[in-house]
Amino acid sequence: MNEIAQTTMAAQHGDVSFIGLFLQAHFVVKLVMIGLLASSVWTWAIIVDKTLLYTRTKRQMSRFETVFWSGQSLEELYKTLSNRANHSMAALFVAAMREWKRSHEGARPALHSLQQRIDRVMDVTIQRESERLESQLLVLATVGAAAPFIGLFGTVWGIMTAFQAIAQSENTSLAVVAPGIAEALFATAIGLVAAIPAVIAYNKLQTDAGKLASRMEGFADEFSAILSRQIDERM
Amino acid sequence: MRAGLIASLTGHVAICIWALVGLPAVEGFETKPVESLPVDLVPIGEFTQLNKGEKTAELKEKPSESTSKETKNTKAEPDKAPGESKVELPTPPTPRPTNQAVKAPEPTAAPPPAPTPPEPTPPKPEPPKPAETPPPPTPAPEKPKVAEAKPVEEAPKAEPFEPVKVTPKSKPTPPKPVKPTQTAQAQPTKEQDFNPNQISALLNKVDPSGGGSAANKESASLGSKNGNNNVKMTVSELDALRGQISRCWNPPSGAVGAEDLKVRLQFNLNETGEVQGMPKILNSSGNPSFRAASDSAIRAVMRCAPYSLPVDKYDAWKEVIINFDPREMLGG
């Protein structure tokens, strides 16, 4: 009877395909694997999402800049942009123009510290925009750092149970040892599969976001210079 | 965000399906039973023990068949020719004339090398039956001439003498006959059951051996002279002795021509491992430092004196010859 149990166990252990490895794994290891798989899915979702967002933002910026420097009247541009949701540069422009307009609404335009107010408004907008660009990048960083350890935990756990099984079967031949260890190592493999793209993508997206933010800052400085000249002319 | 999530999910599912379907299934591991190699543990003594042989003989692949295996089986085939029997038998005592009366008194007459009894040397047996009428106790030392010849029964040639059976029943005899001649004659007079045969048996403690050869007709192979197979001094034990000595040896360092300073020492050990007598130097050399070298070797032997060696192999290390080679000692 013991023999039968051993042979069935051996047959079960002989399956080293991915699904077989997963199904044989201990409950904790299964949880680890599922968690790592989910984090991988989430990582890739973020990667895809951010890549799309950044390309879209870049395209929008380029289009806005061409329009802005085309010599079109700023008043007209403001009118077309102000009644729709804007992002990045357009949002910067709209925020600065809105402040400008408000300052000229009264009988006596409040020009004295208009310059500072516009700068501040644009700073806040840049901050908000870059926050939007960089959101969820931290998830990538976390996954990149933690996934290998989580996978390692699954491996250690799996090897522990494998050794217990070996101790019970009192047989140390490779056929008995190998499947348990393969199954345990599978957890580390999934952890690495999740972590490596996360780390690479985090670095790439972080740089991209930084580039976009600095581009917005550059525009803000230029626009602020233009407005400052206008203010001084009117004072 | 939804677009990214959907894209990511589809990608993962696609990869998983590809992994399940596309990758070739891994075969289960099969372990073949490992054949175990039989290993015998053999004491080294089987290879290093010495067989009986000659030290000068040529080294042969296979030693001549051991000759002294079954010495105790003395009676095995006593009537075979000594050269032909497989085992070595102690050569049966040469039958000799039982002119026992001669015994000790006349040593000159005693040696009976002539195995042909028909002619007893003595002239005429004067006392025909010494058993009943022992010769008068005349204490003259010359007496033996008279009493000596007693060819009572001629021992037949074929009958092998059996020394075991002749233990004398009368107790006073044993030491006496060996003793000086004068007392010897007095003996028979007192003993009622004087039996010349028995006395002669007492005298013949050592069986004279005929010219029997060892059982093996092959020429002797390389080996020790006494070739006692029961004593197995293995190479490792000899090395142990060598090691014990070399610990105490201060080889002459700095001497010119150290290769000439090989000293060959022979010395005797007693059973407690003490050196008996002075070690003997067996070689010589023209090197002026040889004296110092041999002295140092002797000193080493004496200094380490009680050697611990297996007592049951005392025969093997009773007499030891050891080479003291400064080159080996100094790692040259």
Interface residues (C-beta under 8 A of the other chain):
Chain A: A11 H13 G14 D15 V16 S17 F18 I19 L37 S40 V41 W42 T43 W44 A45 I46 I47 V48 D49 K50 L52 S173 L174 A175 A178 P179
Chain B: M1 A3 G4 L5 I6 A7 S8 L9 G11 H12 C16 A19 L20 L23 A25 V26 G28 F29 E30 T31
